[in-house]
Amino acid sequence: MHRSIRNRWLRAALAALALAVLPGAAAAAPFAGGGWEVGYQSFDPGPVNDALRQSGMGYPELPAQFLVFGGGGTSPLPMGDGGWSLTGFGAGGQAEARKPNGPLSRLALGYGGVRVGYERAVTDRLALGAGLGLAVGGLTLTAMKAEAGTVSGGLQTPQEVSFSRFLVLAIPDAGATLQLTPTMRLRLGVGYTWDPGVGTWKNVAGTSVGTEPALRMSGLRLGLTLLFGSEVDVRAETPGL
């Protein structure tokens, strides 16, 4: 399944890149701004669900997708035709499952990084492009057997465990940006989050407890971003580029 998703993303990215570099296409107006993003992330929860089942504690299995929320800012790079941009971004989200009698499983992640992208206009309001984001962050697995009613009660009868892992992510994507107004743009991106599995799991004391379960947060990623800002003519500021 993941191979077919990767193949679909590669076809979409190649199509976007082909349109972006077509001879005679006008460069997208350089735009600097920032805004918010809501996204969809899929992944394979199999390794962690196997561990939850094998614990014998009745923890529920995690779903294979969740929403992410984030945002960032983007600025055109003073090079070429003004279509290149550098974006700082951050996002986070969690997959969670809970049974009526209390047991809970939760996988939360957060990350931030930079993205280099390129866009070409196809109409006076629509641009297509592609880019590559690199990010670092963290992943936390929490499992709760029963909910504590008070702090003292929870301390006397621990019912919750938590483990974390360092994340390094590569996020290639392709997408379309629509100019809503001179100061507002809407971008839809389709990409793939690749997690190479750097680092080991650590307990709450920060001690390494190994690489199992071998969970990867790799999967399809969709993002919808609303940007606010203004056009910046970097070409006029950098003669000869």
Secondary structure in CASP SS format (residue, H / E / C, confidence):
PFRMAT SS
TARGET T0000
AUTHOR 0000-0000-0000
METHOD secondary structure of the structure
MODEL  1
M C 1.00
H H 1.00
R H 1.00
S H 1.00
I H 1.00
R H 1.00
N H 1.00
R H 1.00
W H 1.00
L H 1.00
R H 1.00
A H 1.00
A H 1.00
L H 1.00
A H 1.00
A H 1.00
L H 1.00
A H 1.00
L H 1.00
A H 1.00
V C 1.00
L C 1.00
P C 1.00
G C 1.00
A C 1.00
A C 1.00
A E 1.00
A C 1.00
A C 1.00
P C 1.00
F E 1.00
A E 1.00
G E 1.00
G E 1.00
G E 1.00
W E 1.00
E E 1.00
V E 1.00
G E 1.00
Y E 1.00
Q E 1.00
S E 1.00
F C 1.00
D C 1.00
P C 1.00
G H 1.00
P H 1.00
V H 1.00
N H 1.00
D H 1.00
A H 1.00
L H 1.00
R H 1.00
Q H 1.00
S C 1.00
G C 1.00
M C 1.00
G C 1.00
Y C 1.00
P C 1.00
E C 1.00
L C 1.00
P C 1.00
A C 1.00
Q E 1.00
F E 1.00
L E 1.00
V E 1.00
F E 1.00
G E 1.00
G E 1.00
G E 1.00
G E 1.00
T E 1.00
S E 1.00
P E 1.00
L C 1.00
P C 1.00
M C 1.00
G C 1.00
D C 1.00
G C 1.00
G C 1.00
W E 1.00
S E 1.00
L E 1.00
T E 1.00
G E 1.00
F E 1.00
G E 1.00
A E 1.00
G E 1.00
G E 1.00
Q E 1.00
A E 1.00
E E 1.00
A E 1.00
R E 1.00
K C 1.00
P C 1.00
N C 1.00
G C 1.00
P C 1.00
L E 1.00
S E 1.00
R E 1.00
L E 1.00
A E 1.00
L E 1.00
G E 1.00
Y E 1.00
G E 1.00
G E 1.00
V E 1.00
R E 1.00
V E 1.00
G E 1.00
Y E 1.00
E E 1.00
R E 1.00
A E 1.00
V C 1.00
T C 1.00
D C 1.00
R C 1.00
L E 1.00
A E 1.00
L E 1.00
G E 1.00
A E 1.00
G E 1.00
L E 1.00
G E 1.00
L E 1.00
A E 1.00
V E 1.00
G E 1.00
G E 1.00
L E 1.00
T E 1.00
L E 1.00
T E 1.00
A E 1.00
M E 1.00
K C 1.00
A C 1.00
E C 1.00
A C 1.00
G C 1.00
T C 1.00
V H 1.00
S H 1.00
G H 1.00
G H 1.00
L H 1.00
Q H 1.00
T C 1.00
P C 1.00
Q C 1.00
E E 1.00
V E 1.00
S E 1.00
F E 1.00
S E 1.00
R E 1.00
F E 1.00
L E 1.00
V E 1.00
L E 1.00
A E 1.00
I E 1.00
P E 1.00
D E 1.00
A E 1.00
G E 1.00
A E 1.00
T E 1.00
L E 1.00
Q E 1.00
L E 1.00
T E 1.00
P C 1.00
T C 1.00
M E 1.00
R E 1.00
L E 1.00
R E 1.00
L E 1.00
G E 1.00
V E 1.00
G E 1.00
Y E 1.00
T E 1.00
W E 1.00
D C 1.00
P C 1.00
G C 1.00
V C 1.00
G C 1.00
T C 1.00
W E 1.00
K E 1.00
N C 1.00
V C 1.00
A C 1.00
G C 1.00
T C 1.00
S E 1.00
V E 1.00
G E 1.00
T C 1.00
E C 1.00
P C 1.00
A C 1.00
L C 1.00
R C 1.00
M C 1.00
S C 1.00
G E 1.00
L E 1.00
R E 1.00
L E 1.00
G E 1.00
L E 1.00
T E 1.00
L E 1.00
L E 1.00
F E 1.00
G E 1.00
S E 1.00
E E 1.00
V C 1.00
D C 1.00
V H 1.00
R H 1.00
A H 1.00
E H 1.00
T C 1.00
P C 1.00
G C 1.00
L C 1.00
END
